[in-house]
Every structure is written in C-alpha cells, then in structure tokens.
Amino acid sequence: MSQKLFLLFSIGRDRYALQASDVSVVLPMALCKQVPGTPPWVRGLFSYGARNVPVIDLPMLASGQPAAIRVSTRLVLAHYAPAGRAPELLGLLLEQATDTLRCNPDDFLASGIANEEARYLGPVMRHQGALLQWVKVDELLDEATRALLYPESDVAGTAAQEAGA
C-alpha cells in the first residue's frame, strides 16, 4: 500500500495520529459558543463559513483533562462520516497538532485491546521510541452524542411525513 500523510497530536504524554485525508482544515485554537446540556467534552459550536460546526475537546473525551491553551493547540475541522450518514464537519480541539508523518498505513498494527468505550482508538505503530495510535474520526461519537450534535433535519422529516400522508 502507498504511503499516507498523518497529522500528529498529543493527549497527555501519548502521541496520536489522524489520517490527513480526514482533515478539512487546521486552524488556530478559537473560541466556541458553549452549548448547555452537552457532555463536558463537547466544547461547543464554531462558525465556519455558512456552517456551525460542533467541536469536541479530544483530550477531555479521552482523559477527562481539557485541552491546554497553548500556541500548539489547534482546532482541526475533520470530515466526519459514520456508516450510512452524509459527511459532516466535526471540530476537534487537539494539543501539539503541529507535525505530520508520512508512512505506510500497514505499519500500524492491532493494539490487542478492544475498548468499546473508546472505539475511535485504532491500531498502533512504533514511532520515535514510543507507540503512536491512529484515531478513527468516524468512530469518535457514540450514537447518543451523534444524535445530539447532528440531529435529523426537522424540515426533511416534515417533508417525508407530508409525502406519506
């Protein structure tokens, strides 16, 4: 398989990777509009062009610690397309998201741990003396959070009901 580009970032002392093809744009950290009633790791909404994009704090989701406010903390707008859904943008707050790596995806090997609470954690590879873990964007949100952040359009639902009536 050919080499692919990955965006590297940190959660605590550990390093992680997103496949660059999952990334739409990397922005400096930005303020988000808070949304009461969401899980603590949902940072809020970010206005991008004509869209409002939900943003999650990935360090908060993974470790319970919010992303540190640093120059290297980035807001990454990723393509989020879980099975059977149209692609959407999902904002990810990521620490130390300033490096990339070009490698063969086959260099990542199964971690040997099946963690249903963190299905987004994919295979691992040895990189610079430590393990680097691939984060699968499409697996970041559980069904309940996906329904909260990407509700079905009321207009589409109403049109479908009227068509069937």
C-alpha positions, 0 to 999 in steps of 0.5 A: 500500500502507498504511503499516507500523510498523518497529522500528529497530536498529543493527549497527555504524554501519548502521541496520536495520529489522524489520517490527513485525508480526514482533515478539512482544515487546521486552524488556530485554537478559537473560541466556541459558543458553549452549548448547555446540556452537552457532555463536558467534552463537547466544547461547543459550536464554531462558525465556519463559513455558512456552517456551525460546526460542533467541536469536541475537546479530544483530550477531555473525551479521552482523559477527562483533562481539557485541552491546554491553551497553548500556541500548539493547540489547534482546532482541526475541522475533520470530515466526519462520516459514520456508516450510512450518514452524509459527511459532516464537519466535526471540530476537534480541539487537539494539543501539539497538532503541529507535525505530520508523518508520512508512512505506510498505513500497514505499519500500524498494527492491532493494539490487542485491546478492544475498548468499546468505550473508546472505539475511535482508538485504532491500531498502533505503530512504533514511532520515535521510541514510543507507540503512536495510535491512529484515531478513527474520526468516524468512530469518535461519537457514540450514537447518543452524542451523534444524535445530539450534535447532528440531529435529523433535519426537522424540515426533511422529516416534515417533508417525508411525513407530508409525502406519506400522508 
